[in-house]
Amino acid sequence: MVRKSLIAAALLVLCSISFSDEPEQKPEYYNAVVRIDGCSGVIVRTGPEVSVGVSAQHCTGKVGEVVRFRNPDGSGGYARWVAEDVRTDLSLFRVWTRDTKRVSVSVQANGDRPSKEFSGWGYPQGKGPHWKRLKFDGKFNITGLESPRNQFEVKDGVFNNGDSGGGVFNNGKLFGITSHGSKNHKHLFACTKEQLNEFLKRVDGKLKSKLVKWEAGKMPPLGSDDDREVALSEVIKAMMKLQAENKLLAEKVRKIANTPIRVQVLDPVSGKVLAEESYPFGTPIKLVLPERR
């Protein structure tokens, strides 16, 4: 009886333990990792009104396009793509700071010596952000990408589709942006920190908040005159499409209006048509029921 009691107590203790792949202590930059348009992203600059994040270029629709984003707690708002680099698979987006958790992460400098401990955060299959422990495996060339990738073996945690654009972190700083993974989800490929720093230096003008006032209810501001031209072009295309659709609808309405309404009087016994008359569309028609005798 004593032995059975001990076994039962041990099972009860084991059942009370919660197993999780997530670290108990979330890093400070946890709230800088966001989900954006089916992928992941990392906020790297927080301003008083506008914040800027980095993601993967293959996640980007078009520069100037507006998409939704959300924070780890489910809150969020709108994001706008403002720059991209196909060669390194990197993109830049802007969001309203008021919609973020007001947290950003620093990018590791090219000259900094990384430690052996790497980790990744992203939204695999749209859920998370989830953590993964990574082991650096050297450089790797992906077909279709000009620049080489850093290759990491996924040792622990969750990694899957949707992690693209998420961050690879080292010593508490952003070391790279996830671009692809192996078919078995055992390896993660990301840009190098040199590629990331070069990209951010090249688009430095889009990292700064403009010294103008914006209405809080509006979409995030565009980054440059080029962005405005792209956005305006999309608006004109949308208006032309709506105009064409309106013409088709107007033609359908015209056909309906020009089709007369046909009224028939039938013999209640034989069903034969006794009389027939056509009236223009919209004509009120009065029917007088016969008197019962």
Order of alpha helices (4+ residues) and beta strands (2+ residues): alpha-beta-beta-beta-beta-beta-beta-beta-beta-beta-beta-beta-beta-alpha-alpha-beta-beta
